[in-house]
Amino acid sequence: MSTFSWEKIKKPILALAPMAGYTDSAYRQVVKSLVPEVICFSELTSTNAMKHDNEKTMQMLNFEKSESPLIMQLFGNKPEFFIEAGKRLEQLGIAGIDINMGCPARKVIHSQQGSALLKDPDLAAEIVNKLSKAVKIPVSVKTRIGYNCYDEEELPKFLKSLETAGAKLITLHGRTTKQSFLGKADWEPIYKIKKILNIPLIGNGDITTAEIAVERLKNLDGIMVGRATFGNPWLMAEISAKLTKQKHNSPQSIKDRLPIIKEHFRLSLKTKGEKYGILEMRKHLGSYIKGIEGASAIRQRIMQSEDSQEILSILEEIA
Ligand SMILES: Cc1cc2nc3c(=O)[nH]c(=O)nc-3n(C[C@H](O)[C@H](O)[C@H](O)COP(=O)(O)O)c2cc1C
């Protein structure tokens, strides 16, 4: 089997953002069934937890062939843990490993992981360097335009050092760590960075429509979309069509969308079991029904149900 390559893959790249609590195997399978060319990034996975064979974390590594080429995202702060985790992922047949250097969650940055690596360029480069040497599959990094602020000298230096260390792709979210998810994503630093990198660069932040996706692409190698896909994975098909100048009509009514919603529900139950499958699906179902007539009453019924058959009947009722 040939190795996945960020350089060789068809451009522009359309990527599903890694999102903890959302981009699990069931959701990735749904997105891939709608748009096979999308590259999916997994939820962030702890190298510490993998080191200790944490059961829940190990379950997060399950995936189906249809998700390939799948990029698994790791976070941590110990190069040796990244090496160990990376080798395990490689054995599982993962296409690439992404290193999280963008997570702003207090718990994560206080233990020098995620976005904290933006403040420790030497450790960041060491992790990339050691992991890249330990595995054959490509290592990439997802980060933000700065920690407290965007610094037009520091950011290029930081990313160039990761490129030199062996990173094969960078994804940049146009916000700082301090901003977390506030304010607007600033894409200008992303376009500037593209000019100095030799490896492909994906831009990310606030893409909500196919039109915006095409506008944002400019000189970049790809775009990554996250939150706007909640309840609307069809958006990825719309963006893909627009990027390749093809006509596309997404199902609009809940009735036409129901087969995919039910399939998502089925996959969630299959991969997580009845109890956790239902719990995980509550937020997705809430997003799927957003805006429809009587949504809040339906949402309440779904949220209270612990029975998959009952939830399916509620969905059938509204379609
Ligand atoms: C619920 C949620 C979970 C996220 N989890 C991760 C994660 O695990 N790893 C990561 O790199 N970014 C994570 N992000 C950030 C997204 O990947 C993305 O960078 C951000 O949402 C901006 O893109 P968007 O405006 O298209 O959503 C998360 C975002 C959200 C909303």
PDBQT file of the ligand as one rigid body, heavy atoms in Angstrom, charges set to zero:
ROOT
HETATM    1  C1  LIG A 401     -16.285  21.361  20.060  1.00  0.00    +0.000 C 
HETATM    2  C2  LIG A 401     -14.938  21.630  19.453  1.00  0.00    +0.000 A 
HETATM    3  C3  LIG A 401     -13.905  20.735  19.660  1.00  0.00    +0.000 A 
HETATM    4  C4  LIG A 401     -12.639  20.974  19.101  1.00  0.00    +0.000 A 
HETATM    5  N1  LIG A 401     -11.658  20.037  19.276  1.00  0.00    +0.000 NA
HETATM    6  C5  LIG A 401     -10.454  20.225  18.644  1.00  0.00    +0.000 A 
HETATM    7  C6  LIG A 401      -9.473  19.197  18.677  1.00  0.00    +0.000 A 
HETATM    8  O1  LIG A 401      -9.678  18.110  19.245  1.00  0.00    +0.000 OA
HETATM    9  N2  LIG A 401      -8.301  19.446  18.045  1.00  0.00    +0.000 N 
HETATM   10  C7  LIG A 401      -8.047  20.626  17.383  1.00  0.00    +0.000 A 
HETATM   11  O2  LIG A 401      -6.965  20.802  16.821  1.00  0.00    +0.000 OA
HETATM   12  N3  LIG A 401      -8.969  21.586  17.308  1.00  0.00    +0.000 NA
HETATM   13  C8  LIG A 401     -10.178  21.407  17.897  1.00  0.00    +0.000 A 
HETATM   14  N4  LIG A 401     -11.147  22.348  17.760  1.00  0.00    +0.000 N 
HETATM   15  C9  LIG A 401     -10.900  23.514  16.903  1.00  0.00    +0.000 C 
HETATM   16  C10 LIG A 401     -11.371  23.227  15.462  1.00  0.00    +0.000 C 
HETATM   17  O3  LIG A 401     -10.635  22.181  14.891  1.00  0.00    +0.000 OA
HETATM   18  C11 LIG A 401     -11.238  24.486  14.575  1.00  0.00    +0.000 C 
HETATM   19  O4  LIG A 401      -9.899  24.883  14.551  1.00  0.00    +0.000 OA
HETATM   20  C12 LIG A 401     -12.087  25.643  15.084  1.00  0.00    +0.000 C 
HETATM   21  O5  LIG A 401     -13.397  25.216  15.445  1.00  0.00    +0.000 OA
HETATM   22  C13 LIG A 401     -12.199  26.748  14.011  1.00  0.00    +0.000 C 
HETATM   23  O6  LIG A 401     -12.769  26.246  12.825  1.00  0.00    +0.000 OA
HETATM   24  P1  LIG A 401     -14.338  26.464  12.477  1.00  0.00    +0.000 P 
HETATM   25  O7  LIG A 401     -14.611  27.939  12.594  1.00  0.00    +0.000 OA
HETATM   26  O8  LIG A 401     -14.494  25.950  11.081  1.00  0.00    +0.000 OA
HETATM   27  O9  LIG A 401     -15.117  25.698  13.484  1.00  0.00    +0.000 OA
HETATM   28  C14 LIG A 401     -12.404  22.152  18.333  1.00  0.00    +0.000 A 
HETATM   29  C15 LIG A 401     -13.448  23.049  18.149  1.00  0.00    +0.000 A 
HETATM   30  C16 LIG A 401     -14.704  22.810  18.687  1.00  0.00    +0.000 A 
HETATM   31  C17 LIG A 401     -15.807  23.795  18.428  1.00  0.00    +0.000 C 
ENDROOT
TORSDOF 0
